[in-house]
Amino acid sequence: TTQSGKEANCPEEPPAKAPTIKTPAEAPTPKETLVLGKPRTTKISLPIMAWHRRLCHLNQADLLRLARDPESCIEIKGSKELPFCEVCIQARQTRYYSKVPRSRVTKPLARVHLDIAGGGQTLDFDNPNDVVTGRIGAKYVLLITDDATHYRWILFLETKSAAITAFKNWLQNMKNHGFTAPAYLVSDNEFRSTEWMETYRQEGIEWQPSSPYSPWQNAVSERGIRILFERARAMMLDAPYIPERFWVD
C-alpha cells in the first residue's frame, strides 16, 4: 500500500518534445556566406597589396577586373595602383643568356672546342644501364672542333681520364702537319684538372671555360655531339642486325 501511495504522489513527467528543425528559410545566414547564383551581401575591403598577396601575387589588371565584378567579394581599399613587389621579381625571374653568336676566328686551329660524350643511354641500346664497349674498346668520345672551319676530329676513349693523352697525341699530329698549338681552347669545367692546366701552360693555350650549368656557352661542341650521335643512332636503328659494339664505326 505504501509503495502504491508513493507512486500516486509522484508528479508525472511531461512528455518529451520532438526537436524542431528550422527550414533553410528560417536558419540564420552569415553575412559572408556565398549563395550560389547570388552576389555576396558584403564585400571585403582590403588594400590592393593585401589582395595581391592573398591571390598568389595576381597582377594589377586582373585584380581591378575582379573588383568590378559584382559577384566577387573583392573591394579595393585606397589606391588602385599596385606598388612594386620584390617577391614577384624573385619568384618569376628567369636566367638570361645572350643569343648573339660568338664571333668566329678566321685562322684554322686558332680556337678549338672540346667536349666528352658517350656512355649510358647515349645510343638507346636495349641495356641502357651498361656502357656498351665499342669494337676497339671505346666507351667515350672526345670531340675536337675547329672554330674557323668547324672541322671535327673524333677520338675514342676507354675512360674519361684518357682524354688528356688523346689530346696530346692529336696536338702533336697537328704540329707535324705544320700547324701551331691553338691559341684558345673552349670547354666546360671537365677539363680543369692539374694535368690539363699544365698542358695549357706548356703549350701557351688560353683556356676559356664555360660557366657551370651553361651548355649554351659551349654550343659548338654540344651541337657537334648531337649531330654525331644522331647519325650513329640512325645507322644502328637502320641495321638492327649489326652488333652494338660497332657503334664506333
TORKOL-4160 file (C-alpha; in steps of 0.2 Angstrom, whole numbers, padded with zeros to 4 digits, m for minus):
249
<pt num="1" X="0000" Y="0000" Z="0000"/>
<pt num="2" X="0014" Y="0012" Z="0005"/>
<pt num="3" X="0023" Y="0008" Z="m0012"/>
<pt num="4" X="0007" Y="0012" Z="m0022"/>
<pt num="5" X="0005" Y="0028" Z="m0012"/>
<pt num="6" X="0022" Y="0035" Z="m0016"/>
<pt num="7" X="0019" Y="0031" Z="m0034"/>
<pt num="8" X="0002" Y="0040" Z="m0033"/>
<pt num="9" X="0010" Y="0056" Z="m0025"/>
<pt num="10" X="0024" Y="0057" Z="m0038"/>
<pt num="11" X="0021" Y="0071" Z="m0052"/>
<pt num="12" X="0020" Y="0065" Z="m0069"/>
<pt num="13" X="0035" Y="0069" Z="m0081"/>
<pt num="14" X="0030" Y="0080" Z="m0095"/>
<pt num="15" X="0031" Y="0071" Z="m0112"/>
<pt num="16" X="0047" Y="0074" Z="m0122"/>
<pt num="17" X="0045" Y="0087" Z="m0136"/>
<pt num="18" X="0051" Y="0082" Z="m0153"/>
<pt num="19" X="0066" Y="0093" Z="m0159"/>
<pt num="20" X="0061" Y="0107" Z="m0170"/>
<pt num="21" X="0071" Y="0108" Z="m0186"/>
<pt num="22" X="0072" Y="0125" Z="m0194"/>
<pt num="23" X="0069" Y="0126" Z="m0213"/>
<pt num="24" X="0083" Y="0134" Z="m0223"/>
<pt num="25" X="0072" Y="0150" Z="m0224"/>
<pt num="26" X="0072" Y="0151" Z="m0205"/>
<pt num="27" X="0090" Y="0147" Z="m0202"/>
<pt num="28" X="0101" Y="0162" Z="m0200"/>
<pt num="29" X="0113" Y="0165" Z="m0214"/>
<pt num="30" X="0130" Y="0173" Z="m0211"/>
<pt num="31" X="0133" Y="0189" Z="m0220"/>
<pt num="32" X="0149" Y="0182" Z="m0228"/>
<pt num="33" X="0141" Y="0166" Z="m0234"/>
<pt num="34" X="0141" Y="0164" Z="m0253"/>
<pt num="35" X="0124" Y="0159" Z="m0260"/>
<pt num="36" X="0125" Y="0151" Z="m0277"/>
<pt num="37" X="0118" Y="0162" Z="m0291"/>
<pt num="38" X="0118" Y="0177" Z="m0280"/>
<pt num="39" X="0132" Y="0190" Z="m0276"/>
<pt num="40" X="0138" Y="0192" Z="m0258"/>
<pt num="41" X="0129" Y="0204" Z="m0247"/>
<pt num="42" X="0145" Y="0211" Z="m0241"/>
<pt num="43" X="0162" Y="0214" Z="m0249"/>
<pt num="44" X="0178" Y="0213" Z="m0240"/>
<pt num="45" X="0188" Y="0229" Z="m0242"/>
<pt num="46" X="0207" Y="0227" Z="m0241"/>
<pt num="47" X="0222" Y="0237" Z="m0249"/>
<pt num="48" X="0227" Y="0231" Z="m0266"/>
<pt num="49" X="0243" Y="0224" Z="m0260"/>
<pt num="50" X="0234" Y="0213" Z="m0247"/>
<pt num="51" X="0223" Y="0206" Z="m0261"/>
<pt num="52" X="0239" Y="0204" Z="m0272"/>
<pt num="53" X="0247" Y="0193" Z="m0259"/>
<pt num="54" X="0231" Y="0183" Z="m0255"/>
<pt num="55" X="0228" Y="0179" Z="m0273"/>
<pt num="56" X="0245" Y="0172" Z="m0276"/>
<pt num="57" X="0253" Y="0188" Z="m0282"/>
<pt num="58" X="0240" Y="0192" Z="m0295"/>
<pt num="59" X="0243" Y="0206" Z="m0307"/>
<pt num="60" X="0235" Y="0223" Z="m0306"/>
<pt num="61" X="0224" Y="0222" Z="m0321"/>
<pt num="62" X="0215" Y="0206" Z="m0315"/>
<pt num="63" X="0214" Y="0212" Z="m0298"/>
<pt num="64" X="0204" Y="0228" Z="m0304"/>
<pt num="65" X="0194" Y="0216" Z="m0315"/>
<pt num="66" X="0189" Y="0206" Z="m0300"/>
<pt num="67" X="0185" Y="0221" Z="m0290"/>
<pt num="68" X="0172" Y="0227" Z="m0304"/>
<pt num="69" X="0164" Y="0210" Z="m0304"/>
<pt num="70" X="0148" Y="0212" Z="m0293"/>
<pt num="71" X="0148" Y="0193" Z="m0289"/>
<pt num="72" X="0166" Y="0194" Z="m0281"/>
<pt num="73" X="0169" Y="0198" Z="m0263"/>
<pt num="74" X="0184" Y="0209" Z="m0268"/>
<pt num="75" X="0184" Y="0228" Z="m0264"/>
<pt num="76" X="0200" Y="0238" Z="m0265"/>
<pt num="77" X="0203" Y="0250" Z="m0251"/>
<pt num="78" X="0213" Y="0265" Z="m0256"/>
<pt num="79" X="0224" Y="0267" Z="m0271"/>
<pt num="80" X="0221" Y="0256" Z="m0286"/>
<pt num="81" X="0239" Y="0256" Z="m0291"/>
<pt num="82" X="0249" Y="0241" Z="m0286"/>
<pt num="83" X="0266" Y="0245" Z="m0279"/>
<pt num="84" X="0282" Y="0237" Z="m0283"/>
<pt num="85" X="0283" Y="0219" Z="m0277"/>
<pt num="86" X="0300" Y="0211" Z="m0274"/>
<pt num="87" X="0293" Y="0194" Z="m0271"/>
<pt num="88" X="0286" Y="0194" Z="m0289"/>
<pt num="89" X="0303" Y="0198" Z="m0296"/>
<pt num="90" X="0311" Y="0184" Z="m0286"/>
<pt num="91" X="0298" Y="0171" Z="m0290"/>
<pt num="92" X="0297" Y="0174" Z="m0309"/>
<pt num="93" X="0314" Y="0178" Z="m0313"/>
<pt num="94" X="0322" Y="0168" Z="m0327"/>
<pt num="95" X="0340" Y="0165" Z="m0332"/>
<pt num="96" X="0345" Y="0177" Z="m0346"/>
<pt num="97" X="0358" Y="0172" Z="m0359"/>
<pt num="98" X="0364" Y="0181" Z="m0374"/>
<pt num="99" X="0358" Y="0174" Z="m0391"/>
<pt num="100" X="0371" Y="0184" Z="m0400"/>
<pt num="101" X="0383" Y="0171" Z="m0408"/>
<pt num="102" X="0401" Y="0171" Z="m0403"/>
<pt num="103" X="0412" Y="0179" Z="m0416"/>
<pt num="104" X="0422" Y="0165" Z="m0426"/>
<pt num="105" X="0441" Y="0166" Z="m0429"/>
<pt num="106" X="0447" Y="0166" Z="m0447"/>
<pt num="107" X="0463" Y="0156" Z="m0444"/>
<pt num="108" X="0462" Y="0137" Z="m0444"/>
<pt num="109" X="0465" Y="0130" Z="m0427"/>
<pt num="110" X="0467" Y="0147" Z="m0418"/>
<pt num="111" X="0452" Y="0141" Z="m0407"/>
<pt num="112" X="0446" Y="0124" Z="m0404"/>
<pt num="113" X="0431" Y="0117" Z="m0394"/>
<pt num="114" X="0432" Y="0101" Z="m0384"/>
<pt num="115" X="0419" Y="0090" Z="m0375"/>
<pt num="116" X="0417" Y="0072" Z="m0370"/>
<pt num="117" X="0402" Y="0062" Z="m0373"/>
<pt num="118" X="0396" Y="0044" Z="m0373"/>
<pt num="119" X="0391" Y="0030" Z="m0360"/>
<pt num="120" X="0375" Y="0026" Z="m0353"/>
<pt num="121" X="0359" Y="0029" Z="m0364"/>
<pt num="122" X="0368" Y="0039" Z="m0377"/>
<pt num="123" X="0363" Y="0027" Z="m0391"/>
<pt num="124" X="0347" Y="0020" Z="m0383"/>
<pt num="125" X="0353" Y="0002" Z="m0383"/>
<pt num="126" X="0342" Y="m0012" Z="m0376"/>
<pt num="127" X="0353" Y="m0012" Z="m0360"/>
<pt num="128" X="0353" Y="0006" Z="m0355"/>
<pt num="129" X="0361" Y="0004" Z="m0338"/>
<pt num="130" X="0378" Y="m0003" Z="m0346"/>
<pt num="131" X="0390" Y="0007" Z="m0356"/>
<pt num="132" X="0392" Y="m0003" Z="m0372"/>
<pt num="133" X="0410" Y="m0005" Z="m0376"/>
<pt num="134" X="0415" Y="m0002" Z="m0394"/>
<pt num="135" X="0424" Y="m0014" Z="m0405"/>
<pt num="136" X="0440" Y="m0005" Z="m0401"/>
<pt num="137" X="0437" Y="m0005" Z="m0383"/>
<pt num="138" X="0430" Y="0013" Z="m0383"/>
<pt num="139" X="0416" Y="0019" Z="m0371"/>
<pt num="140" X="0418" Y="0038" Z="m0374"/>
<pt num="141" X="0421" Y="0051" Z="m0387"/>
<pt num="142" X="0432" Y="0066" Z="m0387"/>
<pt num="143" X="0426" Y="0078" Z="m0400"/>
<pt num="144" X="0438" Y="0092" Z="m0405"/>
<pt num="145" X="0430" Y="0106" Z="m0417"/>
<pt num="146" X="0440" Y="0119" Z="m0426"/>
<pt num="147" X="0431" Y="0136" Z="m0423"/>
<pt num="148" X="0436" Y="0143" Z="m0440"/>
<pt num="149" X="0431" Y="0129" Z="m0452"/>
<pt num="150" X="0420" Y="0118" Z="m0440"/>
<pt num="151" X="0430" Y="0103" Z="m0445"/>
<pt num="152" X="0428" Y="0089" Z="m0432"/>
<pt num="153" X="0440" Y="0076" Z="m0425"/>
<pt num="154" X="0433" Y="0061" Z="m0416"/>
<pt num="155" X="0444" Y="0052" Z="m0404"/>
<pt num="156" X="0438" Y="0037" Z="m0395"/>
<pt num="157" X="0442" Y="0034" Z="m0377"/>
<pt num="158" X="0441" Y="0019" Z="m0365"/>
<pt num="159" X="0440" Y="0031" Z="m0350"/>
<pt num="160" X="0437" Y="0049" Z="m0347"/>
<pt num="161" X="0454" Y="0051" Z="m0339"/>
<pt num="162" X="0462" Y="0046" Z="m0356"/>
<pt num="163" X="0456" Y="0062" Z="m0364"/>
<pt num="164" X="0472" Y="0071" Z="m0359"/>
<pt num="165" X="0483" Y="0058" Z="m0368"/>
<pt num="166" X="0472" Y="0058" Z="m0383"/>
<pt num="167" X="0473" Y="0077" Z="m0384"/>
<pt num="168" X="0492" Y="0077" Z="m0383"/>
<pt num="169" X="0493" Y="0065" Z="m0397"/>
<pt num="170" X="0481" Y="0075" Z="m0408"/>
<pt num="171" X="0491" Y="0091" Z="m0404"/>
<pt num="172" X="0507" Y="0083" Z="m0409"/>
<pt num="173" X="0499" Y="0077" Z="m0425"/>
<pt num="174" X="0493" Y="0094" Z="m0429"/>
<pt num="175" X="0511" Y="0101" Z="m0426"/>
<pt num="176" X="0518" Y="0088" Z="m0438"/>
<pt num="177" X="0506" Y="0094" Z="m0451"/>
<pt num="178" X="0513" Y="0112" Z="m0450"/>
<pt num="179" X="0500" Y="0119" Z="m0438"/>
<pt num="180" X="0504" Y="0128" Z="m0421"/>
<pt num="181" X="0496" Y="0124" Z="m0405"/>
<pt num="182" X="0478" Y="0133" Z="m0403"/>
<pt num="183" X="0478" Y="0150" Z="m0395"/>
<pt num="184" X="0462" Y="0147" Z="m0387"/>
<pt num="185" X="0453" Y="0131" Z="m0380"/>
<pt num="186" X="0434" Y="0132" Z="m0376"/>
<pt num="187" X="0427" Y="0118" Z="m0365"/>
<pt num="188" X="0417" Y="0115" Z="m0349"/>
<pt num="189" X="0425" Y="0113" Z="m0332"/>
<pt num="190" X="0428" Y="0095" Z="m0336"/>
<pt num="191" X="0445" Y="0100" Z="m0342"/>
<pt num="192" X="0452" Y="0108" Z="m0327"/>
<pt num="193" X="0462" Y="0095" Z="m0319"/>
<pt num="194" X="0481" Y="0098" Z="m0314"/>
<pt num="195" X="0487" Y="0089" Z="m0329"/>
<pt num="196" X="0476" Y="0099" Z="m0341"/>
<pt num="197" X="0481" Y="0115" Z="m0333"/>
<pt num="198" X="0499" Y="0111" Z="m0335"/>
<pt num="199" X="0497" Y="0106" Z="m0353"/>
<pt num="200" X="0489" Y="0123" Z="m0356"/>
<pt num="201" X="0504" Y="0132" Z="m0348"/>
<pt num="202" X="0517" Y="0122" Z="m0358"/>
<pt num="203" X="0508" Y="0124" Z="m0375"/>
<pt num="204" X="0503" Y="0143" Z="m0372"/>
<pt num="205" X="0485" Y="0139" Z="m0374"/>
<pt num="206" X="0472" Y="0151" Z="m0366"/>
<pt num="207" X="0458" Y="0141" Z="m0358"/>
<pt num="208" X="0441" Y="0148" Z="m0360"/>
<pt num="209" X="0429" Y="0138" Z="m0348"/>
<pt num="210" X="0410" Y="0139" Z="m0349"/>
<pt num="211" X="0401" Y="0143" Z="m0333"/>
<pt num="212" X="0393" Y="0129" Z="m0324"/>
<pt num="213" X="0376" Y="0123" Z="m0330"/>
<pt num="214" X="0378" Y="0134" Z="m0345"/>
<pt num="215" X="0379" Y="0122" Z="m0360"/>
<pt num="216" X="0374" Y="0136" Z="m0372"/>
<pt num="217" X="0391" Y="0144" Z="m0369"/>
<pt num="218" X="0399" Y="0128" Z="m0377"/>
<pt num="219" X="0386" Y="0127" Z="m0390"/>
<pt num="220" X="0398" Y="0122" Z="m0404"/>
<pt num="221" X="0403" Y="0106" Z="m0395"/>
<pt num="222" X="0386" Y="0102" Z="m0389"/>
<pt num="223" X="0379" Y="0104" Z="m0407"/>
<pt num="224" X="0393" Y="0093" Z="m0414"/>
<pt num="225" X="0389" Y="0079" Z="m0401"/>
<pt num="226" X="0371" Y="0080" Z="m0405"/>
<pt num="227" X="0374" Y="0078" Z="m0424"/>
<pt num="228" X="0387" Y="0064" Z="m0421"/>
<pt num="229" X="0376" Y="0053" Z="m0411"/>
<pt num="230" X="0360" Y="0057" Z="m0421"/>
<pt num="231" X="0370" Y="0050" Z="m0436"/>
<pt num="232" X="0376" Y="0035" Z="m0426"/>
<pt num="233" X="0359" Y="0031" Z="m0419"/>
<pt num="234" X="0351" Y="0032" Z="m0436"/>
<pt num="235" X="0364" Y="0019" Z="m0443"/>
<pt num="236" X="0362" Y="0007" Z="m0429"/>
<pt num="237" X="0342" Y="0008" Z="m0429"/>
<pt num="238" X="0343" Y="0006" Z="m0448"/>
<pt num="239" X="0353" Y="m0010" Z="m0447"/>
<pt num="240" X="0347" Y="m0019" Z="m0431"/>
<pt num="241" X="0357" Y="m0035" Z="m0436"/>
<pt num="242" X="0374" Y="m0026" Z="m0433"/>
<pt num="243" X="0381" Y="m0029" Z="m0415"/>
<pt num="244" X="0380" Y="m0015" Z="m0404"/>
<pt num="245" X="0399" Y="m0014" Z="m0402"/>
<pt num="246" X="0401" Y="m0007" Z="m0419"/>
<pt num="247" X="0394" Y="0009" Z="m0414"/>
<pt num="248" X="0411" Y="0017" Z="m0415"/>
<pt num="249" X="0412" Y="0013" Z="m0434"/>
